[in-house]
């Protein structure tokens, strides 16, 4: 009996080692194919590797302590190999044309929707979808991605812009609030230079603050509109298409807040913002001039 048990242990151990060798060999081949930018071979090998990983991870734990130790190691090793494979796929995806980017990142998404490499690549993924003629898939991809990465700024920004484009203002406001919250607590990604991250963060924050401010003003949430539009101003300077509405709604918000608090200074500040909005081209120009005059008249009646 003891000989049989020992034989089984050797057999189990040999099987575990053989599986690990096969997995490592497949990964080495995938890495070589990625270095050669052989996308077709990478896709084939990745599919095989992910199947091997899944087989290792889903294998039931052996009964004996010795075999269970080997099994635990193999499961951990398989997960490490998959993580390395996800890196190879994402790195190659950045180097290829849009269609290739979509294919490779979709493989990661299918196999591991919570991959950290997918989180970092979603911005590129959405751009590649548009560039490859699959723009209709951008919103579904963003919604799917947010299920795994609810604070991903690229996904949230995509939903903000889509909501605005479809006049879904309530959704735009909700996503913009989430975007600003996420960006204000996010640290610089390791793979980005400080200057590049700050530029991207400022642009995304500017968009988020602007959308919150405009949407809040439209809903008579004047304090929220004032706070966010003031935050947006330094980040959108030079962009008249955003600056004009920002100044216009700052004028409206401060005028209304001034009336509510009987603050002449605030009403005059509303007039100042309105005059600045009127100085910029756009369809709000005439209304901004009218608002400025009304506000100044109102201020003159206040003590």
C-alpha positions as a Python dict, from the first residue, in 0.01 Angstrom:
ca = {
    (1, 'X'): (0, 0, 0),
    (2, 'X'): (279, 240, 91),
    (3, 'X'): (451, 178, -242),
    (4, 'X'): (127, 256, -428),
    (5, 'X'): (80, 582, -239),
    (6, 'X'): (440, 681, -305),
    (7, 'X'): (398, 598, -673),
    (8, 'X'): (85, 810, -695),
    (9, 'X'): (266, 1102, -529),
    (10, 'X'): (545, 1077, -785),
    (11, 'X'): (291, 1062, -1065),
    (12, 'X'): (100, 1363, -934),
    (13, 'X'): (421, 1559, -882),
    (14, 'X'): (543, 1469, -1228),
    (15, 'X'): (214, 1580, -1380),
    (16, 'X'): (228, 1913, -1197),
    (17, 'X'): (585, 1972, -1313),
    (18, 'X'): (500, 1877, -1671),
    (19, 'X'): (207, 2118, -1671),
    (20, 'X'): (428, 2399, -1542),
    (21, 'X'): (690, 2323, -1807),
    (22, 'X'): (428, 2333, -2082),
    (23, 'X'): (296, 2663, -1949),
    (24, 'X'): (642, 2817, -1930),
    (25, 'X'): (732, 2693, -2276),
    (26, 'X'): (415, 2842, -2423),
    (27, 'X'): (485, 3174, -2257),
    (28, 'X'): (844, 3178, -2385),
    (29, 'X'): (713, 3120, -2737),
    (30, 'X'): (455, 3397, -2692),
    (31, 'X'): (722, 3637, -2573),
    (32, 'X'): (940, 3557, -2876),
    (33, 'X'): (646, 3609, -3112),
    (34, 'X'): (565, 3941, -2944),
    (35, 'X'): (925, 4056, -2988),
    (36, 'X'): (891, 3978, -3360),
    (37, 'X'): (551, 4156, -3366),
    (38, 'X'): (396, 3840, -3508),
    (39, 'X'): (41, 3925, -3406),
    (40, 'X'): (-120, 3613, -3552),
    (41, 'X'): (119, 3386, -3363),
    (42, 'X'): (80, 3588, -3045),
    (43, 'X'): (-298, 3549, -3060),
    (44, 'X'): (-271, 3175, -3115),
    (45, 'X'): (-20, 3126, -2835),
    (46, 'X'): (-213, 3354, -2598),
    (47, 'X'): (-529, 3150, -2649),
    (48, 'X'): (-336, 2830, -2572),
    (49, 'X'): (-165, 2984, -2272),
    (50, 'X'): (-487, 3117, -2121),
    (51, 'X'): (-642, 2770, -2160),
    (52, 'X'): (-344, 2613, -1982),
    (53, 'X'): (-367, 2871, -1703),
    (54, 'X'): (-737, 2805, -1658),
    (55, 'X'): (-674, 2431, -1641),
    (56, 'X'): (-413, 2482, -1369),
    (57, 'X'): (-627, 2721, -1167),
    (58, 'X'): (-945, 2513, -1187),
    (59, 'X'): (-779, 2179, -1109),
    (60, 'X'): (-910, 2038, -779),
    (61, 'X'): (-672, 2040, -487),
    (62, 'X'): (-510, 1697, -417),
    (63, 'X'): (-576, 1526, -89),
    (64, 'X'): (-220, 1471, 26),
    (65, 'X'): (-26, 1755, 188),
    (66, 'X'): (275, 1701, -37),
    (67, 'X'): (77, 1717, -360),
    (68, 'X'): (-131, 2005, -230),
    (69, 'X'): (185, 2208, -175),
    (70, 'X'): (288, 2150, -537),
    (71, 'X'): (-66, 2230, -654),
    (72, 'X'): (-65, 2559, -460),
    (73, 'X'): (265, 2656, -615),
    (74, 'X'): (142, 2571, -965),
    (75, 'X'): (-174, 2777, -925),
    (76, 'X'): (28, 3077, -805),
    (77, 'X'): (279, 3029, -1086),
    (78, 'X'): (3, 3004, -1347),
    (79, 'X'): (-145, 3334, -1230),
    (80, 'X'): (198, 3498, -1254),
    (81, 'X'): (246, 3367, -1607),
    (82, 'X'): (-96, 3498, -1708),
    (83, 'X'): (-10, 3840, -1568),
    (84, 'X'): (311, 3842, -1773),
    (85, 'X'): (118, 3735, -2082),
    (86, 'X'): (-130, 4019, -2028),
    (87, 'X'): (164, 4259, -2019),
    (88, 'X'): (302, 4123, -2347),
    (89, 'X'): (-38, 4156, -2514),
    (90, 'X'): (-93, 4511, -2389),
    (91, 'X'): (257, 4621, -2489),
    (92, 'X'): (212, 4482, -2841),
    (93, 'X'): (-135, 4640, -2859),
    (94, 'X'): (17, 4985, -2811),
    (95, 'X'): (252, 4929, -3104),
    (96, 'X'): (3, 4801, -3359),
    (97, 'X'): (-263, 4958, -3582),
    (98, 'X'): (-607, 5026, -3429),
    (99, 'X'): (-760, 4694, -3538),
    (100, 'X'): (-474, 4503, -3377),
    (101, 'X'): (-501, 4712, -3061),
    (102, 'X'): (-869, 4623, -3033),
    (103, 'X'): (-808, 4251, -3093),
    (104, 'X'): (-530, 4214, -2839),
    (105, 'X'): (-692, 4421, -2566),
    (106, 'X'): (-1020, 4237, -2624),
    (107, 'X'): (-835, 3912, -2554),
    (108, 'X'): (-723, 4046, -2217),
    (109, 'X'): (-1071, 4177, -2145),
    (110, 'X'): (-1228, 3840, -2220),
    (111, 'X'): (-980, 3644, -2012),
    (112, 'X'): (-933, 3883, -1721),
    (113, 'X'): (-1162, 4189, -1717),
    (114, 'X'): (-989, 4310, -1400),
    (115, 'X'): (-637, 4304, -1546),
    (116, 'X'): (-429, 4600, -1430),
    (117, 'X'): (-286, 4626, -1781),
    (118, 'X'): (-637, 4660, -1922),
    (119, 'X'): (-712, 4936, -1672),
    (120, 'X'): (-413, 5132, -1799),
    (121, 'X'): (-495, 5064, -2165),
    (122, 'X'): (-866, 5150, -2175),
    (123, 'X'): (-804, 5501, -2307),
    (124, 'X'): (-610, 5360, -2601),
    (125, 'X'): (-872, 5087, -2645),
    (126, 'X'): (-1156, 5337, -2686),
    (127, 'X'): (-957, 5547, -2933),
    (128, 'X'): (-869, 5236, -3133),
    (129, 'X'): (-1235, 5134, -3150),
    (130, 'X'): (-1319, 5469, -3309),
    (131, 'X'): (-1021, 5461, -3545),
    (132, 'X'): (-1101, 5108, -3660),
    (133, 'X'): (-1460, 5199, -3751),
    (134, 'X'): (-1620, 5048, -3442),
    (135, 'X'): (-1726, 5375, -3278),
    (136, 'X'): (-2064, 5223, -3190),
    (137, 'X'): (-1879, 4992, -2952),
    (138, 'X'): (-1718, 5271, -2750),
    (139, 'X'): (-2004, 5323, -2506),
    (140, 'X'): (-2071, 4951, -2450),
    (141, 'X'): (-1697, 4898, -2394),
    (142, 'X'): (-1685, 5189, -2149),
    (143, 'X'): (-1987, 5064, -1958),
    (144, 'X'): (-1838, 4714, -1942),
    (145, 'X'): (-1503, 4849, -1828),
    (146, 'X'): (-1657, 5058, -1552),
    (147, 'X'): (-1798, 4742, -1396),
    (148, 'X'): (-1439, 4639, -1320),
    (149, 'X'): (-1279, 4983, -1291),
    (150, 'X'): (-1541, 5230, -1162),
    (151, 'X'): (-1280, 5505, -1117),
    (152, 'X'): (-1112, 5478, -1459),
    (153, 'X'): (-1097, 5838, -1584),
    (154, 'X'): (-1085, 5745, -1954),
    (155, 'X'): (-1401, 5537, -1927),
    (156, 'X'): (-1580, 5802, -1721),
    (157, 'X'): (-1482, 6076, -1965),
    (158, 'X'): (-1614, 5869, -2255),
    (159, 'X'): (-1948, 5835, -2075),
    (160, 'X'): (-1956, 6210, -1999),
    (161, 'X'): (-1903, 6298, -2363),
    (162, 'X'): (-2148, 6038, -2492),
    (163, 'X'): (-2415, 6153, -2246),
    (164, 'X'): (-2372, 6514, -2358),
    (165, 'X'): (-2384, 6417, -2725),
    (166, 'X'): (-2716, 6240, -2667),
    (167, 'X'): (-2862, 6518, -2448),
    (168, 'X'): (-2864, 6286, -2147),
    (169, 'X'): (-2784, 6571, -1912),
    (170, 'X'): (-2861, 6389, -1588),
    (171, 'X'): (-2622, 6109, -1684),
    (172, 'X'): (-2360, 6362, -1793),
    (173, 'X'): (-2377, 6530, -1452),
    (174, 'X'): (-2350, 6197, -1267),
    (175, 'X'): (-2052, 6077, -1470),
    (176, 'X'): (-1880, 6416, -1447),
    (177, 'X'): (-1907, 6413, -1068),
    (178, 'X'): (-1755, 6064, -1064),
    (179, 'X'): (-1480, 6176, -1302),
    (180, 'X'): (-1376, 6470, -1085),
    (181, 'X'): (-1381, 6260, -768),
    (182, 'X'): (-1173, 5987, -931),
    (183, 'X'): (-913, 6226, -1073),
    (184, 'X'): (-869, 6417, -748),
    (185, 'X'): (-776, 6100, -560),
    (186, 'X'): (-571, 5929, -833),
    (187, 'X'): (-193, 5917, -814),
    (188, 'X'): (27, 5953, -1120),
    (189, 'X'): (43, 5626, -1317),
    (190, 'X'): (390, 5471, -1304),
    (191, 'X'): (421, 5454, -1680),
    (192, 'X'): (353, 5826, -1736),
    (193, 'X'): (591, 6120, -1703),
    (194, 'X'): (489, 6379, -1445),
    (195, 'X'): (435, 6651, -1707),
    (196, 'X'): (225, 6423, -1928),
    (197, 'X'): (9, 6312, -1637),
    (198, 'X'): (-46, 6670, -1518),
    (199, 'X'): (-147, 6779, -1868),
    (200, 'X'): (-393, 6493, -1904),
    (201, 'X'): (-528, 6537, -1553),
    (202, 'X'): (-583, 6912, -1603),
    (203, 'X'): (-762, 6855, -1933),
    (204, 'X'): (-990, 6586, -1790),
    (205, 'X'): (-1056, 6782, -1471),
    (206, 'X'): (-1135, 7092, -1675),
    (207, 'X'): (-1392, 6897, -1872),
    (208, 'X'): (-1539, 6743, -1559),
    (209, 'X'): (-1567, 7070, -1365),
    (210, 'X'): (-1714, 7242, -1671),
    (211, 'X'): (-1984, 6978, -1725),
    (212, 'X'): (-2078, 6975, -1356),
    (213, 'X'): (-2097, 7355, -1351),
    (214, 'X'): (-2307, 7393, -1665),
    (215, 'X'): (-2540, 7104, -1579),
    (216, 'X'): (-2578, 7222, -1218),
    (217, 'X'): (-2663, 7577, -1329),
    (218, 'X'): (-2923, 7435, -1566),
    (219, 'X'): (-3081, 7265, -1264),
    (220, 'X'): (-3067, 7579, -1046),
    (221, 'X'): (-2796, 7423, -827),
    (222, 'X'): (-2617, 7756, -819),
    (223, 'X'): (-2368, 7692, -537),
    (224, 'X'): (-2243, 7374, -704),
    (225, 'X'): (-2233, 7551, -1040),
    (226, 'X'): (-2029, 7840, -900),
    (227, 'X'): (-1780, 7613, -723),
    (228, 'X'): (-1713, 7391, -1023),
    (229, 'X'): (-1707, 7659, -1290),
    (230, 'X'): (-1455, 7861, -1089),
    (231, 'X'): (-1242, 7546, -1066),
    (232, 'X'): (-1276, 7494, -1441),
    (233, 'X'): (-1169, 7845, -1550),
    (234, 'X'): (-788, 7808, -1519),
    (235, 'X'): (-803, 7463, -1681),
    (236, 'X'): (-1005, 7563, -1990),
    (237, 'X'): (-842, 7900, -2057),
    (238, 'X'): (-790, 7951, -2429),
    (239, 'X'): (-1085, 7728, -2520),
    (240, 'X'): (-1354, 7982, -2608),
    (241, 'X'): (-1609, 7709, -2684),
    (242, 'X'): (-1596, 7608, -2317),
    (243, 'X'): (-1500, 7942, -2165),
    (244, 'X'): (-1801, 8134, -2299),
    (245, 'X'): (-2063, 7902, -2141),
    (246, 'X'): (-1854, 7880, -1822),
    (247, 'X'): (-1854, 8259, -1782),
    (248, 'X'): (-2217, 8285, -1884),
    (249, 'X'): (-2336, 8036, -1623),
    (250, 'X'): (-2102, 8182, -1361),
    (251, 'X'): (-2281, 8509, -1424),
    (252, 'X'): (-2622, 8347, -1379),
    (253, 'X'): (-2512, 8152, -1070),
    (254, 'X'): (-2360, 8450, -891),
    (255, 'X'): (-2653, 8675, -975),
    (256, 'X'): (-2896, 8420, -829),
    (257, 'X'): (-2677, 8357, -523),
    (258, 'X'): (-2649, 8732, -473),
    (259, 'X'): (-3025, 8773, -483),
    (260, 'X'): (-3072, 8485, -239),
    (261, 'X'): (-2824, 8628, 10),
    (262, 'X'): (-2899, 8996, -59),
    (263, 'X'): (-2536, 9043, -161),
    (264, 'X'): (-2482, 9337, -393),
    (265, 'X'): (-2118, 9239, -440),
    (266, 'X'): (-2224, 8895, -563),
    (267, 'X'): (-2477, 9039, -808),
    (268, 'X'): (-2208, 9270, -945),
    (269, 'X'): (-1976, 8974, -977),
    (270, 'X'): (-2246, 8803, -1181),
    (271, 'X'): (-2256, 9110, -1405),
    (272, 'X'): (-1877, 9098, -1445),
    (273, 'X'): (-1882, 8734, -1550),
    (274, 'X'): (-2165, 8808, -1791),
    (275, 'X'): (-1968, 9090, -1954),
    (276, 'X'): (-1670, 8861, -1994),
    (277, 'X'): (-1897, 8600, -2158),
    (278, 'X'): (-2037, 8865, -2390),
    (279, 'X'): (-1685, 8949, -2508),
    (280, 'X'): (-1641, 8597, -2646),
    (281, 'X'): (-1795, 8474, -2971),
    (282, 'X'): (-2081, 8226, -2957),
    (283, 'X'): (-2456, 8189, -2939),
    (284, 'X'): (-2465, 8315, -2577),
    (285, 'X'): (-2308, 8651, -2659),
    (286, 'X'): (-2621, 8865, -2693),
    (287, 'X'): (-2796, 8707, -2397),
    (288, 'X'): (-2484, 8761, -2186),
    (289, 'X'): (-2487, 9136, -2267),
    (290, 'X'): (-2854, 9154, -2178),
    (291, 'X'): (-2793, 8965, -1853),
    (292, 'X'): (-2505, 9196, -1758),
    (293, 'X'): (-2723, 9506, -1797),
    (294, 'X'): (-3009, 9351, -1598),
    (295, 'X'): (-2773, 9250, -1321),
    (296, 'X'): (-2615, 9595, -1296),
    (297, 'X'): (-2959, 9756, -1282),
    (298, 'X'): (-3055, 9513, -1008),
    (299, 'X'): (-2738, 9591, -814),
    (300, 'X'): (-2807, 9964, -834),
    (301, 'X'): (-3135, 9903, -651),
    (302, 'X'): (-2962, 9717, -370),
    (303, 'X'): (-2799, 9876, -66),
}
